[in-house]
Amino acid sequence: MFLHQVLFHRKKFKSPISNHESPSIMKFAINYSPQAAELVRKGRIEVDYFKTPPWPDMIAEAEKLRPVAVHFDFRAEGLIQPDWASIEGFLAHTETAYVNIHLGVRPTEMPQQPINSPPTPQQQEEVIEVMLANLQTLTSYFGAERVIAENIPFRLNENSEIWAIVEPEVISVVIEAADCGLLLDVSHARIAAQSLGMEPHAYIEALPVKRLRELHFTGLHNWNGHAMDHLPVLETDWPWLDWVLEKVNRGEWGQAHMLAFEYGGTGEFFQRFSDPEVMAAQVPQLYAACHRDE
């Protein structure tokens, strides 16, 4: 398979969202955390869903307050071996609309791939083949209309991912060939664009945004030259959300069924950044952005 062969043979993509639901409706989700749960319980914030990992105990706690959207941890590397029964259970018993996979490949999985420099066309093809095989493992079981692929961050000299996985043309070929949807993480895209030396708006527009099905958004902070996401939204971040939602609302991009604010959670990092006052201040603005046409 070659880049041009897929880019010139694009297929139409259908969303699994119910025909009875308006295509313009976008739900709002936040990472589940005890702090977010308490704010919902007290009526200080409103959310449509809690976003959780596929952890039954957390899901059970979250569902006491709001429906749950599960975010899976699949990566498009190696050879994924899904627990089909487990995934089917999450889809059946939560409000999870899609099975997601992250378009990431670690250097240990493909050591012949360049990390901090552009790949050759042949190296691009090798990465496409690996990622596409993993996507097709999911699409062959659930159907392409039920699968979304997420762009991930890439930071120069961090050596945690290979270069090719964030090239827009590679992402486009993989998603088009798999005939699935795009989960656009806005902060991830901004980080990747910076690393590739691309203007971020142009980078995002080069992704297969017509296949957009879900959005992730956070603040993006500069930590001593290191771009860090999953943090509170800064004044410089809000225009990015406005721009993305304008593209969606004008029909220039696909329709996202959900916007997830990936702030807060559990674990060492997320517990440090689960400030209830941040959530109380920022969640209402995000929720309103999703529900402004109601």
C-alpha positions as CSV (number, residue, x, y, z in Angstrom):
1,M,0.0,0.0,0.0
2,F,1.3,3.4,-0.9
3,L,0.4,6.9,0.4
4,H,-1.1,8.1,-2.9
5,Q,-3.1,5.0,-3.4
6,V,-5.2,5.6,-0.3
7,L,-5.3,9.4,-0.4
8,F,-7.0,9.2,-3.8
9,H,-9.4,6.5,-3.0
10,R,-11.2,7.8,0.1
11,K,-14.4,6.2,1.4
12,K,-17.4,7.6,3.0
13,F,-17.6,7.1,6.8
14,K,-20.7,6.5,8.8
15,S,-21.1,7.3,12.5
16,P,-22.8,4.8,14.9
17,I,-24.6,7.7,16.6
18,S,-28.3,7.0,16.6
19,N,-30.4,8.4,13.7
20,H,-32.7,9.8,16.4
21,E,-30.0,12.0,17.8
22,S,-29.3,15.3,16.2
23,P,-25.9,15.3,14.4
24,S,-25.1,18.7,15.9
25,I,-25.3,17.5,19.5
26,M,-22.0,17.3,21.3
27,K,-21.8,15.8,24.7
28,F,-19.3,16.9,27.4
29,A,-17.1,14.5,29.5
30,I,-14.4,15.0,32.1
31,N,-11.9,12.5,33.4
32,Y,-13.4,10.8,36.5
33,S,-11.8,11.8,39.7
34,P,-13.1,11.9,43.3
35,Q,-12.8,15.7,43.1
36,A,-15.0,15.9,39.9
37,A,-17.5,13.4,41.4
38,E,-17.9,15.6,44.5
39,L,-18.4,18.7,42.4
40,V,-21.1,16.9,40.4
41,R,-22.7,15.6,43.6
42,K,-22.9,19.1,45.0
43,G,-24.2,20.6,41.8
44,R,-21.2,22.8,41.2
45,I,-20.5,21.4,37.8
46,E,-22.5,19.5,35.2
47,V,-21.2,16.8,32.8
48,D,-22.9,14.4,30.4
49,Y,-20.4,11.6,31.0
50,F,-17.5,10.7,33.1
51,K,-14.6,9.4,31.0
52,T,-12.8,6.4,32.6
53,P,-10.2,3.8,31.7
54,P,-11.6,0.2,31.4
55,W,-11.5,-0.2,35.2
56,P,-14.7,-1.9,36.6
57,D,-14.3,-0.4,40.1
58,M,-14.0,3.2,38.8
59,I,-16.8,2.7,36.4
60,A,-19.1,1.5,39.2
61,E,-18.3,4.6,41.2
62,A,-18.7,7.0,38.3
63,E,-22.0,5.5,37.2
64,K,-23.6,6.4,40.6
65,L,-23.6,9.9,39.3
66,R,-23.4,10.0,35.5
67,P,-23.1,7.7,32.5
68,V,-19.6,6.5,31.6
69,A,-17.6,6.7,28.4
70,V,-14.7,4.2,28.5
71,H,-11.4,5.2,27.0
72,F,-9.3,2.1,26.0
73,D,-5.5,1.9,26.1
74,F,-4.9,0.1,22.8
75,R,-1.8,1.3,20.9
76,A,-1.2,0.6,17.2
77,E,2.0,-1.3,17.7
78,G,3.2,-4.8,17.9
79,L,0.2,-7.1,17.6
80,I,-2.7,-6.2,19.8
81,Q,-4.7,-9.1,21.3
82,P,-7.9,-7.6,22.6
83,D,-10.1,-9.3,25.2
84,W,-13.2,-9.2,23.0
85,A,-15.6,-10.3,25.7
86,S,-14.4,-7.6,28.0
87,I,-14.7,-4.9,25.4
88,E,-18.2,-6.1,24.5
89,G,-19.2,-5.9,28.1
90,F,-18.0,-2.3,28.4
91,L,-19.8,-1.3,25.2
92,A,-23.0,-3.1,26.4
93,H,-23.1,-1.7,29.9
94,T,-21.8,1.9,29.5
95,E,-22.4,4.7,27.1
96,T,-19.2,4.2,25.2
97,A,-19.8,5.0,21.6
98,Y,-16.5,3.9,20.1
99,V,-13.6,1.6,20.6
100,N,-10.5,3.8,20.5
101,I,-6.9,3.1,19.6
102,H,-3.8,5.4,20.0
103,L,-1.7,5.9,16.9
104,G,1.6,5.3,18.8
105,V,4.6,3.2,18.1
106,R,7.5,3.1,20.6
107,P,11.1,2.9,19.4
108,T,11.5,-0.5,21.0
109,E,8.8,-1.9,18.7
110,M,10.4,-0.6,15.5
111,P,14.1,0.0,16.3
112,Q,14.9,0.6,12.7
113,Q,12.7,3.7,12.6
114,P,14.2,7.2,13.1
115,I,13.1,8.9,16.3
116,N,14.2,12.5,16.0
117,S,14.4,12.9,12.2
118,P,12.0,12.3,9.3
119,P,11.6,8.8,7.9
120,T,12.1,7.8,4.3
121,P,9.0,6.9,2.2
122,Q,9.9,3.2,2.7
123,Q,10.0,3.7,6.5
124,Q,6.7,5.5,6.4
125,E,5.2,2.5,4.6
126,E,6.5,0.1,7.2
127,V,4.9,2.2,10.0
128,I,1.6,2.4,8.1
129,E,1.6,-1.4,7.6
130,V,2.0,-2.0,11.4
131,M,-0.5,0.6,12.5
132,L,-3.1,-0.4,9.9
133,A,-2.8,-4.1,10.9
134,N,-3.7,-3.2,14.4
135,L,-6.6,-0.9,13.5
136,Q,-8.0,-3.6,11.2
137,T,-7.9,-6.1,14.1
138,L,-10.5,-3.9,15.7
139,T,-12.4,-2.9,12.6
140,S,-12.8,-6.4,11.4
141,Y,-14.5,-7.3,14.7
142,F,-16.5,-4.2,15.6
143,G,-16.9,-2.7,12.2
144,A,-15.0,0.4,11.0
145,E,-17.9,2.7,12.0
146,R,-17.3,1.8,15.7
147,V,-13.6,2.4,15.8
148,I,-11.7,5.8,16.2
149,A,-8.0,6.4,16.2
150,E,-6.3,9.1,18.3
151,N,-3.3,11.2,17.4
152,I,-0.7,11.2,20.1
153,P,2.0,13.7,21.2
154,F,5.5,13.6,20.0
155,R,8.3,15.6,21.6
156,L,11.8,15.8,20.0
157,N,14.6,14.1,22.0
158,E,12.1,12.5,24.4
159,N,12.7,9.2,22.6
160,S,9.3,7.8,23.6
161,E,7.7,7.6,20.1
162,I,9.0,7.3,16.6
163,W,8.7,10.3,14.3
164,A,6.5,8.8,11.6
165,I,3.5,8.3,13.8
166,V,2.6,12.0,14.0
167,E,3.2,12.9,10.3
168,P,-0.2,14.0,9.0
169,E,0.1,12.1,5.8
170,V,0.8,8.9,7.7
171,I,-2.1,9.4,10.1
172,S,-4.4,10.2,7.1
173,V,-3.4,7.1,5.2
174,V,-3.9,4.8,8.2
175,I,-7.3,6.2,9.1
176,E,-8.5,6.3,5.5
177,A,-7.3,2.8,4.8
178,A,-9.0,1.5,8.0
179,D,-12.1,3.5,7.1
180,C,-12.5,4.5,10.7
181,G,-12.9,7.8,12.6
182,L,-10.5,10.3,14.0
183,L,-10.3,11.1,17.7
184,L,-8.6,14.5,17.6
185,D,-6.6,15.4,20.7
186,V,-6.1,19.1,20.2
187,S,-3.2,19.4,22.7
188,H,-1.4,16.4,21.2
189,A,-1.7,17.9,17.8
190,R,-0.2,21.2,19.0
191,I,2.7,19.4,20.6
192,A,3.4,17.3,17.5
193,A,3.2,20.3,15.2
194,Q,5.8,22.1,17.3
195,S,8.1,19.1,17.2
196,L,7.8,18.8,13.4
197,G,8.3,22.5,12.8
198,M,4.8,22.9,11.4
199,E,2.3,25.7,12.0
200,P,-0.3,24.0,14.4
201,H,-3.4,25.1,12.5
202,A,-2.0,23.8,9.3
203,Y,-1.0,20.6,11.0
204,I,-4.5,19.9,12.3
205,E,-6.1,20.8,9.0
206,A,-3.8,18.2,7.3
207,L,-5.3,15.5,9.5
208,P,-8.4,13.6,8.3
209,V,-10.7,16.0,10.1
210,K,-13.6,15.1,7.8
211,R,-13.6,11.8,9.8
212,L,-13.7,13.6,13.2
213,R,-15.8,11.7,15.7
214,E,-14.4,12.7,19.2
215,L,-12.4,15.6,20.7
216,H,-10.0,15.8,23.6
217,F,-9.0,19.1,25.1
218,T,-6.7,20.4,27.9
219,G,-4.5,23.3,28.8
220,L,-1.0,23.2,27.3
221,H,1.7,24.6,29.6
222,N,5.4,25.3,29.1
223,W,7.4,23.5,31.7
224,N,10.9,24.7,31.2
225,G,10.6,24.3,27.5
226,H,8.6,21.0,27.8
227,A,5.1,21.2,26.4
228,M,2.8,19.5,29.0
229,D,-0.9,18.8,28.5
230,H,-3.5,17.4,30.9
231,L,-3.3,20.7,32.8
232,P,-5.7,23.7,33.5
233,V,-6.8,25.7,30.4
234,L,-4.8,28.9,30.0
235,E,-6.1,32.0,28.3
236,T,-3.9,31.1,25.3
237,D,-5.7,27.7,25.0
238,W,-9.3,28.9,24.7
239,P,-8.9,30.3,21.1
240,W,-7.9,26.8,20.0
241,L,-11.1,25.3,21.3
242,D,-13.1,28.1,19.7
243,W,-11.4,27.5,16.3
244,V,-12.0,23.7,16.5
245,L,-15.7,24.1,17.4
246,E,-16.2,26.7,14.7
247,K,-14.9,24.2,12.1
248,V,-17.2,21.5,13.5
249,N,-20.2,23.7,13.7
250,R,-19.8,25.1,10.2
251,G,-19.6,21.5,8.9
252,E,-16.1,21.9,7.6
253,W,-15.0,19.0,9.7
254,G,-16.8,15.8,10.8
255,Q,-19.2,15.9,13.8
256,A,-17.7,15.0,17.1
257,H,-20.1,13.2,19.4
258,M,-18.2,14.2,22.5
259,L,-15.7,16.7,23.9
260,A,-13.6,15.3,26.7
261,F,-11.7,17.6,29.2
262,E,-8.8,15.4,30.1
263,Y,-8.0,17.1,33.4
264,G,-7.9,15.3,36.7
265,G,-8.0,11.6,37.5
266,T,-6.2,9.1,39.6
267,G,-2.6,8.1,39.8
268,E,0.4,10.2,40.9
269,F,0.3,12.8,38.1
270,F,-3.4,13.2,37.8
271,Q,-4.0,13.4,41.5
272,R,-1.6,16.3,41.6
273,F,-3.7,18.1,39.0
274,S,-7.2,17.4,40.1
275,D,-7.9,20.8,41.6
276,P,-11.6,21.2,42.3
277,E,-11.4,24.9,42.0
278,V,-10.0,24.6,38.5
279,M,-12.8,22.3,37.5
280,A,-15.4,24.5,39.1
281,A,-14.1,27.5,37.1
282,Q,-13.5,25.9,33.7
283,V,-16.0,23.0,33.3
284,P,-19.1,25.3,33.1
285,Q,-17.5,27.1,30.1
286,L,-16.6,23.8,28.4
287,Y,-20.1,22.4,29.1
288,A,-21.7,25.5,27.7
289,A,-19.6,25.3,24.5
290,C,-21.0,21.8,23.9
291,H,-24.6,22.8,24.7
292,R,-24.8,26.3,23.2
293,D,-27.3,25.3,20.5
294,E,-29.8,23.7,23.0
